[in-house]
Amino acid sequence: GELEAYVKGAKFSNEHDYDEALSKFKNLTKEIPDSNLQNALVKDFTNIKFTREGAAIPDVIFKDANGREVSLRSFKGKNIYIDLWASWCIPCIAEIPNLRKLEQEYKGKNIVFISISLDEDKKAWIHKMKELNLSGIQLENGDSGFEKMMNIQGIPHFILYGADGKLKMYKAPRPGSTSIRQIFDSL
């Protein structure tokens, strides 16, 4: 209840504040009789560190449509623009033409575009990819836990990592915006 809401709303500007808050949080959860719940809450809270600007890319592995494993960290050295979406999400689908256009505009630049599907139904995801003729790097969230690490509350959600492998923008502008182009041009 309250602790879960606190975890979802927590934001930290630096490492020190985060570390302090984590130890306070661990003390609070000691009151919880259910140790599974206690561990789950602490794990969720620990994951929030990935949503902080400057946080390193988490070491997560996704799978592509053919079941090949792809590590997010393998793209370090390039700026990474991530689109979290799902086949059933209407606003997500509406952004795809804008995303395509953006990819075309920045082809050959040091930016990699990665779409990560939150579909639980793999068939639905693969069907939607074919239907929309999606190309580029298409991955499924699967059991990576990435959406929890990044505390995703709604989709579409766009995330931008710098070439140094650190989080630049937790909530990057949508591909249809002019501001994303200004950000890309400044990279």
SVG drawing of the C-alpha trace seen along z (x, -y; Angstrom):
<svg xmlns="http://www.w3.org/2000/svg" viewBox="-5 -22 37 40">
<polyline fill="none" stroke="black" stroke-width="0.4" points="0.0,0.0 1.7,-3.1 5.3,-1.7 4.5,-0.6 3.2,-4.1 6.4,-5.6 8.6,-3.3 6.7,-4.3 7.0,-8.0 10.6,-8.1 13.0,-10.2 16.6,-10.9 19.0,-13.5 22.2,-11.9 23.8,-8.7 24.2,-9.9 20.5,-10.8 19.6,-7.5 21.9,-5.4 20.5,-7.2 16.9,-6.7 17.5,-3.0 18.8,-2.3 15.9,-4.1 13.5,-2.2 15.1,1.2 14.5,0.2 10.8,-0.6 10.3,2.7 11.5,4.6 8.1,4.0 6.5,6.1 5.8,9.7 5.7,11.2 9.4,11.6 8.6,12.2 6.8,8.9 9.6,7.2 12.2,8.5 10.1,7.6 9.7,4.0 13.4,3.6 14.2,5.1 11.8,2.6 13.4,-0.2 16.9,0.9 15.9,0.8 14.9,-2.8 18.6,-3.8 18.4,-2.9 15.9,-5.8 18.3,-8.4 20.0,-10.7 23.6,-9.4 22.7,-5.9 24.5,-3.1 22.5,-0.9 21.2,2.0 22.7,5.4 19.6,6.8 19.1,9.3 16.3,9.2 15.3,11.6 14.7,10.7 11.9,12.3 14.1,15.3 14.9,15.9 18.4,14.6 19.7,12.9 20.6,9.2 22.3,7.3 21.4,3.6 25.0,2.9 26.3,4.2 25.2,0.9 27.5,-1.2 29.4,-3.7 26.3,-4.7 23.4,-7.0 20.4,-4.7 16.8,-5.8 14.4,-3.2 10.8,-2.9 8.8,-0.9 5.5,0.2 3.0,3.0 0.9,4.3 -2.4,3.5 -1.3,-0.1 -3.0,-2.5 -0.9,-5.6 2.2,-3.5 1.2,-2.5 0.4,-6.1 4.0,-7.0 5.5,-4.4 5.3,-6.5 7.1,-9.4 9.7,-6.9 10.3,-5.7 10.8,-9.2 13.1,-10.0 15.2,-6.9 15.4,-8.0 16.5,-11.5 19.3,-10.3 20.5,-7.3 24.3,-7.0 24.5,-9.1 25.7,-7.7 22.2,-6.9 20.7,-3.4 16.9,-3.0 15.6,-0.1 11.9,0.9 11.1,3.1 7.7,4.7 6.0,5.2 3.6,7.8 3.1,10.9 1.7,12.6 4.7,13.2 2.4,14.1 0.6,10.8 3.9,9.0 5.3,10.9 1.9,10.4 1.9,6.7 5.6,6.4 4.7,8.1 1.5,6.1 3.3,2.7 6.3,3.9 8.6,3.0 12.4,3.1 15.4,2.1 16.1,3.5 12.9,5.1 13.1,6.8 10.7,8.3 10.9,7.4 10.2,11.0 11.3,11.8 14.1,9.2 12.4,7.2 13.4,4.0 10.0,2.4 10.2,2.8 13.8,1.5 12.8,-1.6 9.6,-2.0 7.5,-2.2 4.0,-3.6 2.6,-3.9 3.5,-3.4 4.6,-4.6 7.7,-5.5 10.9,-6.8 14.3,-6.6 17.6,-8.1 21.1,-6.8 24.2,-8.6 27.1,-7.0 28.9,-6.7 26.2,-4.1 24.6,-6.5 21.0,-7.6 20.5,-11.0 16.7,-11.2 14.4,-9.0 11.4,-10.4 12.7,-11.5 10.4,-13.4 8.3,-11.5 9.6,-10.9 7.0,-13.3 8.4,-16.3 10.8,-18.9 12.5,-18.8 13.8,-15.3 15.5,-16.5 17.2,-19.4 18.4,-16.8 19.7,-14.5 21.5,-17.4 23.2,-18.3 24.6,-14.8"/>
</svg>
